[in-house]
Amino acid sequence: MTVEALTPDAIAPRRRRSIRLFGHKPNLTAWIGLIIIALNIAVAVLAPLIAPYPQADIVGDAWADPDRLHWLGLDNLGRDILSRLIYGARLSIGLSSLITGLAFVIGIVCGFTAATLGGWVDAVLSRIVDLLLSMPVLIFAFMILSVLGTDIPVLIGTIALLNATLVFRLARAVAMTIASLEYVEAAKVRGEGTWWVISREILPNAIPPLAAEFGLRFCFTFLLIAALSFLGLGIQPPLADWGSMVKDYRDMINLDSAAPLYPAAAIAILTIGVNFVVDWMLSIHSRGHGEPA
């Protein structure tokens, strides 16, 4: 096969097919998921404007019943539950998005580099990832946070590192598949550098599976932060996040109070919404792979 047969114009349609996958119209469940995500993001962004009270202010008696001023009642310290639920959306969603984004930057760069360069680079990075994956995620996070403390930067770095290992595996597998295709070989023959091949040839074609994985990793991060907060190693008071709210209110379930159900329902609804969108994206990607070349 000659270089002329692998010119950019000749292989452009094949490159564009992967990017075109997101032109499909969302189905019903995807629309539901998108609406749930949009509403949660809006609440998180507008929290200071729509929350009736600051998240840490004591505005009444502990466990006061709901009334016209406090729609969901007050918590164990007399803080407005609705306000803390709204501010909890900002911290839970914002922190999960930041951690997932950082994990993807680390995982994609390392995974694409390993797949493109191969050899000892691939071997070293893969063994490091295997070592990290050999330990249970929650136990590993528990150990690191117990030693280094529960400050937000430590929390971000720990969970991002754990997520990056899984992103690395997917990015490496996808990149190795794409790197064996004709247009990538053509770029290498033309003398393009490693970064050019990664950014111009591999990354655009890896977007659909990586986008779906982003949703899954976000859910994993979101639930892991909630679990760590419930165990006392996540977000610390007086900041509000949904996991710590479930922990603070859990005893009230025995007194016929719905207080712990509000943050638990918020966690469940957002997780379901993200999974609806991820399922739609995965179905599009599967159909895209079934198209004839």
Secondary structure as a PSIPRED ss2 file (coil, helix, strand):
# PSIPRED VFORMAT (PSIPRED V4.0)

   1 M C   1.000  0.000  0.000
   2 T C   1.000  0.000  0.000
   3 V C   1.000  0.000  0.000
   4 E H   0.000  1.000  0.000
   5 A H   0.000  1.000  0.000
   6 L H   0.000  1.000  0.000
   7 T C   1.000  0.000  0.000
   8 P H   0.000  1.000  0.000
   9 D H   0.000  1.000  0.000
  10 A H   0.000  1.000  0.000
  11 I H   0.000  1.000  0.000
  12 A H   0.000  1.000  0.000
  13 P H   0.000  1.000  0.000
  14 R H   0.000  1.000  0.000
  15 R H   0.000  1.000  0.000
  16 R H   0.000  1.000  0.000
  17 R H   0.000  1.000  0.000
  18 S H   0.000  1.000  0.000
  19 I H   0.000  1.000  0.000
  20 R H   0.000  1.000  0.000
  21 L H   0.000  1.000  0.000
  22 F H   0.000  1.000  0.000
  23 G H   0.000  1.000  0.000
  24 H C   1.000  0.000  0.000
  25 K C   1.000  0.000  0.000
  26 P C   1.000  0.000  0.000
  27 N C   1.000  0.000  0.000
  28 L H   0.000  1.000  0.000
  29 T H   0.000  1.000  0.000
  30 A H   0.000  1.000  0.000
  31 W H   0.000  1.000  0.000
  32 I H   0.000  1.000  0.000
  33 G H   0.000  1.000  0.000
  34 L H   0.000  1.000  0.000
  35 I H   0.000  1.000  0.000
  36 I H   0.000  1.000  0.000
  37 I H   0.000  1.000  0.000
  38 A H   0.000  1.000  0.000
  39 L H   0.000  1.000  0.000
  40 N H   0.000  1.000  0.000
  41 I H   0.000  1.000  0.000
  42 A H   0.000  1.000  0.000
  43 V H   0.000  1.000  0.000
  44 A H   0.000  1.000  0.000
  45 V H   0.000  1.000  0.000
  46 L C   1.000  0.000  0.000
  47 A H   0.000  1.000  0.000
  48 P H   0.000  1.000  0.000
  49 L H   0.000  1.000  0.000
  50 I H   0.000  1.000  0.000
  51 A C   1.000  0.000  0.000
  52 P C   1.000  0.000  0.000
  53 Y C   1.000  0.000  0.000
  54 P C   1.000  0.000  0.000
  55 Q C   1.000  0.000  0.000
  56 A C   1.000  0.000  0.000
  57 D C   1.000  0.000  0.000
  58 I E   0.000  0.000  1.000
  59 V C   1.000  0.000  0.000
  60 G C   1.000  0.000  0.000
  61 D C   1.000  0.000  0.000
  62 A C   1.000  0.000  0.000
  63 W C   1.000  0.000  0.000
  64 A C   1.000  0.000  0.000
  65 D C   1.000  0.000  0.000
  66 P C   1.000  0.000  0.000
  67 D C   1.000  0.000  0.000
  68 R C   1.000  0.000  0.000
  69 L C   1.000  0.000  0.000
  70 H C   1.000  0.000  0.000
  71 W C   1.000  0.000  0.000
  72 L C   1.000  0.000  0.000
  73 G C   1.000  0.000  0.000
  74 L E   0.000  0.000  1.000
  75 D C   1.000  0.000  0.000
  76 N C   1.000  0.000  0.000
  77 L C   1.000  0.000  0.000
  78 G C   1.000  0.000  0.000
  79 R E   0.000  0.000  1.000
  80 D E   0.000  0.000  1.000
  81 I H   0.000  1.000  0.000
  82 L H   0.000  1.000  0.000
  83 S H   0.000  1.000  0.000
  84 R H   0.000  1.000  0.000
  85 L H   0.000  1.000  0.000
  86 I H   0.000  1.000  0.000
  87 Y H   0.000  1.000  0.000
  88 G H   0.000  1.000  0.000
  89 A H   0.000  1.000  0.000
  90 R H   0.000  1.000  0.000
  91 L H   0.000  1.000  0.000
  92 S H   0.000  1.000  0.000
  93 I H   0.000  1.000  0.000
  94 G H   0.000  1.000  0.000
  95 L H   0.000  1.000  0.000
  96 S H   0.000  1.000  0.000
  97 S H   0.000  1.000  0.000
  98 L H   0.000  1.000  0.000
  99 I H   0.000  1.000  0.000
 100 T H   0.000  1.000  0.000
 101 G H   0.000  1.000  0.000
 102 L H   0.000  1.000  0.000
 103 A H   0.000  1.000  0.000
 104 F H   0.000  1.000  0.000
 105 V H   0.000  1.000  0.000
 106 I H   0.000  1.000  0.000
 107 G H   0.000  1.000  0.000
 108 I H   0.000  1.000  0.000
 109 V H   0.000  1.000  0.000
 110 C H   0.000  1.000  0.000
 111 G H   0.000  1.000  0.000
 112 F H   0.000  1.000  0.000
 113 T H   0.000  1.000  0.000
 114 A H   0.000  1.000  0.000
 115 A H   0.000  1.000  0.000
 116 T H   0.000  1.000  0.000
 117 L H   0.000  1.000  0.000
 118 G C   1.000  0.000  0.000
 119 G H   0.000  1.000  0.000
 120 W H   0.000  1.000  0.000
 121 V H   0.000  1.000  0.000
 122 D H   0.000  1.000  0.000
 123 A H   0.000  1.000  0.000
 124 V H   0.000  1.000  0.000
 125 L H   0.000  1.000  0.000
 126 S H   0.000  1.000  0.000
 127 R H   0.000  1.000  0.000
 128 I H   0.000  1.000  0.000
 129 V H   0.000  1.000  0.000
 130 D H   0.000  1.000  0.000
 131 L H   0.000  1.000  0.000
 132 L H   0.000  1.000  0.000
 133 L H   0.000  1.000  0.000
 134 S C   1.000  0.000  0.000
 135 M C   1.000  0.000  0.000
 136 P C   1.000  0.000  0.000
 137 V H   0.000  1.000  0.000
 138 L H   0.000  1.000  0.000
 139 I H   0.000  1.000  0.000
 140 F H   0.000  1.000  0.000
 141 A H   0.000  1.000  0.000
 142 F H   0.000  1.000  0.000
 143 M H   0.000  1.000  0.000
 144 I H   0.000  1.000  0.000
 145 L H   0.000  1.000  0.000
 146 S H   0.000  1.000  0.000
 147 V H   0.000  1.000  0.000
 148 L H   0.000  1.000  0.000
 149 G C   1.000  0.000  0.000
 150 T C   1.000  0.000  0.000
 151 D C   1.000  0.000  0.000
 152 I H   0.000  1.000  0.000
 153 P H   0.000  1.000  0.000
 154 V H   0.000  1.000  0.000
 155 L H   0.000  1.000  0.000
 156 I H   0.000  1.000  0.000
 157 G H   0.000  1.000  0.000
 158 T H   0.000  1.000  0.000
 159 I H   0.000  1.000  0.000
 160 A H   0.000  1.000  0.000
 161 L H   0.000  1.000  0.000
 162 L H   0.000  1.000  0.000
 163 N H   0.000  1.000  0.000
 164 A H   0.000  1.000  0.000
 165 T H   0.000  1.000  0.000
 166 L H   0.000  1.000  0.000
 167 V H   0.000  1.000  0.000
 168 F H   0.000  1.000  0.000
 169 R H   0.000  1.000  0.000
 170 L H   0.000  1.000  0.000
 171 A H   0.000  1.000  0.000
 172 R H   0.000  1.000  0.000
 173 A H   0.000  1.000  0.000
 174 V H   0.000  1.000  0.000
 175 A H   0.000  1.000  0.000
 176 M H   0.000  1.000  0.000
 177 T H   0.000  1.000  0.000
 178 I H   0.000  1.000  0.000
 179 A H   0.000  1.000  0.000
 180 S C   1.000  0.000  0.000
 181 L C   1.000  0.000  0.000
 182 E H   0.000  1.000  0.000
 183 Y H   0.000  1.000  0.000
 184 V H   0.000  1.000  0.000
 185 E H   0.000  1.000  0.000
 186 A H   0.000  1.000  0.000
 187 A H   0.000  1.000  0.000
 188 K H   0.000  1.000  0.000
 189 V H   0.000  1.000  0.000
 190 R C   1.000  0.000  0.000
 191 G C   1.000  0.000  0.000
 192 E C   1.000  0.000  0.000
 193 G C   1.000  0.000  0.000
 194 T H   0.000  1.000  0.000
 195 W H   0.000  1.000  0.000
 196 W H   0.000  1.000  0.000
 197 V H   0.000  1.000  0.000
 198 I H   0.000  1.000  0.000
 199 S H   0.000  1.000  0.000
 200 R H   0.000  1.000  0.000
 201 E H   0.000  1.000  0.000
 202 I H   0.000  1.000  0.000
 203 L H   0.000  1.000  0.000
 204 P H   0.000  1.000  0.000
 205 N H   0.000  1.000  0.000
 206 A H   0.000  1.000  0.000
 207 I H   0.000  1.000  0.000
 208 P H   0.000  1.000  0.000
 209 P H   0.000  1.000  0.000
 210 L H   0.000  1.000  0.000
 211 A H   0.000  1.000  0.000
 212 A H   0.000  1.000  0.000
 213 E H   0.000  1.000  0.000
 214 F H   0.000  1.000  0.000
 215 G H   0.000  1.000  0.000
 216 L H   0.000  1.000  0.000
 217 R H   0.000  1.000  0.000
 218 F H   0.000  1.000  0.000
 219 C H   0.000  1.000  0.000
 220 F H   0.000  1.000  0.000
 221 T H   0.000  1.000  0.000
 222 F H   0.000  1.000  0.000
 223 L H   0.000  1.000  0.000
 224 L H   0.000  1.000  0.000
 225 I H   0.000  1.000  0.000
 226 A H   0.000  1.000  0.000
 227 A H   0.000  1.000  0.000
 228 L H   0.000  1.000  0.000
 229 S H   0.000  1.000  0.000
 230 F H   0.000  1.000  0.000
 231 L C   1.000  0.000  0.000
 232 G C   1.000  0.000  0.000
 233 L C   1.000  0.000  0.000
 234 G C   1.000  0.000  0.000
 235 I C   1.000  0.000  0.000
 236 Q C   1.000  0.000  0.000
 237 P C   1.000  0.000  0.000
 238 P C   1.000  0.000  0.000
 239 L C   1.000  0.000  0.000
 240 A C   1.000  0.000  0.000
 241 D C   1.000  0.000  0.000
 242 W H   0.000  1.000  0.000
 243 G H   0.000  1.000  0.000
 244 S H   0.000  1.000  0.000
 245 M H   0.000  1.000  0.000
 246 V H   0.000  1.000  0.000
 247 K H   0.000  1.000  0.000
 248 D H   0.000  1.000  0.000
 249 Y H   0.000  1.000  0.000
 250 R H   0.000  1.000  0.000
 251 D H   0.000  1.000  0.000
 252 M H   0.000  1.000  0.000
 253 I H   0.000  1.000  0.000
 254 N H   0.000  1.000  0.000
 255 L H   0.000  1.000  0.000
 256 D C   1.000  0.000  0.000
 257 S C   1.000  0.000  0.000
 258 A C   1.000  0.000  0.000
 259 A C   1.000  0.000  0.000
 260 P C   1.000  0.000  0.000
 261 L H   0.000  1.000  0.000
 262 Y H   0.000  1.000  0.000
 263 P H   0.000  1.000  0.000
 264 A H   0.000  1.000  0.000
 265 A H   0.000  1.000  0.000
 266 A H   0.000  1.000  0.000
 267 I H   0.000  1.000  0.000
 268 A H   0.000  1.000  0.000
 269 I H   0.000  1.000  0.000
 270 L H   0.000  1.000  0.000
 271 T H   0.000  1.000  0.000
 272 I H   0.000  1.000  0.000
 273 G H   0.000  1.000  0.000
 274 V H   0.000  1.000  0.000
 275 N H   0.000  1.000  0.000
 276 F H   0.000  1.000  0.000
 277 V H   0.000  1.000  0.000
 278 V H   0.000  1.000  0.000
 279 D H   0.000  1.000  0.000
 280 W H   0.000  1.000  0.000
 281 M H   0.000  1.000  0.000
 282 L H   0.000  1.000  0.000
 283 S H   0.000  1.000  0.000
 284 I H   0.000  1.000  0.000
 285 H H   0.000  1.000  0.000
 286 S H   0.000  1.000  0.000
 287 R H   0.000  1.000  0.000
 288 G H   0.000  1.000  0.000
 289 H H   0.000  1.000  0.000
 290 G C   1.000  0.000  0.000
 291 E C   1.000  0.000  0.000
 292 P C   1.000  0.000  0.000
 293 A C   1.000  0.000  0.000
